[in-house]
Amino acid sequence: MSKVETTQEPKKQIRRFEGIVKHAKDKTARVEVPRTVMHQKYRKQYKTHKNYAVHDEKETAEAGDTVSFVECRPFSKTKRWRLTAIVKKAA
């Protein structure tokens, strides 16, 4: 008798980020995610950031809010992220 082996692919790990909303309009929020990087040669740490286009279905995010978002299916050419929660509202 031969055994049939089933190979399961490992589940894709969902990327989650948290950042500050810089601009919000028409169900899209531009979120800046800061991070600290170490220079390979000089071993000095410096700050850098990256901007993400995040889909905000209910249009609840405003400029200055701290939000968390996750990776999802593409909504448009640049939008591949979905807003999950507003961590802290702007003052």
C-alpha positions in Angstrom: 0.0 0.0 0.0 1.2 3.4 -0.8 0.8 6.4 1.4 -0.3 9.7 0.0 1.6 12.5 1.5 -0.1 15.8 1.8 2.2 18.8 1.9 0.8 21.9 3.5 2.4 25.2 2.7 3.3 27.2 5.7 0.8 29.9 6.5 1.9 33.4 5.3 2.7 35.7 8.2 0.6 38.8 8.1 2.6 42.0 8.4 1.3 44.5 11.0 2.5 48.1 11.4 1.7 51.1 13.6 2.3 54.7 12.5 1.1 58.3 12.4 -1.5 59.5 9.8 -0.1 62.3 7.8 -3.0 62.8 5.4 -6.5 61.3 5.1 -9.0 61.8 2.3 -11.4 59.6 0.2 -11.1 56.3 2.1 -7.2 56.5 1.9 -4.9 57.5 4.7 -1.2 58.2 4.2 0.6 56.7 7.3 4.2 57.3 8.2 6.0 54.4 10.0 9.2 55.4 11.7 12.0 52.9 12.4 15.5 52.9 13.7 18.3 51.4 11.5 21.9 50.7 12.3 24.5 51.6 9.7 26.4 48.5 8.6 29.9 50.0 8.5 29.8 52.6 11.2 27.4 50.9 13.6 25.6 54.2 14.3 21.8 54.2 14.7 19.7 56.6 12.7 16.0 57.2 12.2 14.2 56.6 8.9 10.6 56.3 7.8 8.3 54.9 5.1 4.9 56.0 4.0 2.1 53.6 3.3 -1.3 54.1 1.6 -3.9 52.5 3.9 -7.5 51.8 3.1 -9.9 53.4 5.6 -13.4 52.1 4.8 -15.2 54.2 7.4 -13.0 57.3 7.0 -12.4 57.5 10.7 -8.7 58.3 10.7 -7.6 62.0 10.8 -4.2 63.6 10.5 -2.2 63.1 13.6 -3.8 59.9 14.8 -1.7 56.9 15.6 -3.2 53.8 13.8 -2.4 50.2 13.3 -2.8 48.4 9.9 -2.3 45.1 8.3 -1.4 43.7 4.9 -4.3 42.6 2.7 -5.4 42.2 -0.9 -4.6 45.1 -3.3 -7.3 47.8 -3.3 -5.5 49.9 -6.0 -2.1 50.4 -7.6 -0.5 51.6 -4.3 -3.0 50.5 -1.6 -2.3 47.1 -0.1 -3.0 47.8 3.5 -6.1 47.9 5.6 -6.7 50.0 8.8 -7.5 47.8 11.8 -7.7 50.2 14.7 -7.0 53.8 15.9 -4.6 53.4 18.8 -4.5 57.1 19.8 -6.6 60.0 18.6 -4.8 63.3 17.8 -5.1 66.0 20.5 
